[in-house]
Amino acid sequence: MEEEQNILFNPNVLKDLVSIKMPFGKYKGRLICDLPEPYLVWFKQKGFPAGKLGILLGTIYEIKLNGLEYLLKPLKK
């Protein structure tokens, strides 16, 4: 639980979204920030995995849901 709280308040989470790749599944190897919204919605319905990956997937889901992808563009360069 403490690890998850540290991740939630970590300013590097946005950097992680544009640098960490999906480790498994249909979109294995794709950057977390580039995962399609329907895939993220599916994960939301099924439940995000535990740990850092789940937090990253939940974060990118909320970013896309609220139309905030533009926040990541400067970080992708």
WOURJO-V458444 format. One record per residue. RES is the residue in one small letter. OMEGA is omega as a letter, one per 30 degrees, with the letter a starting at -180 (999 if undefined). Layout:
res	omega
RES	OMEGA
RES	OMEGA
This chain:
res	omega
m	l
e	l
e	l
e	l
q	l
n	l
i	a
l	a
f	a
n	a
p	l
n	a
v	l
l	l
k	l
d	a
l	a
v	a
s	a
i	a
k	l
m	a
p	a
f	l
g	a
k	a
y	l
k	l
g	l
r	l
l	l
i	a
c	a
d	l
l	a
p	a
e	l
p	l
y	l
l	l
v	l
w	l
f	l
k	a
q	a
k	a
g	l
f	l
p	l
a	l
g	a
k	a
l	l
g	l
i	l
l	l
l	l
g	l
t	a
i	l
y	a
e	l
i	a
k	l
l	a
n	l
g	a
l	a
e	a
y	l
l	a
l	a
k	l
p	a
l	a
k	a
k	999
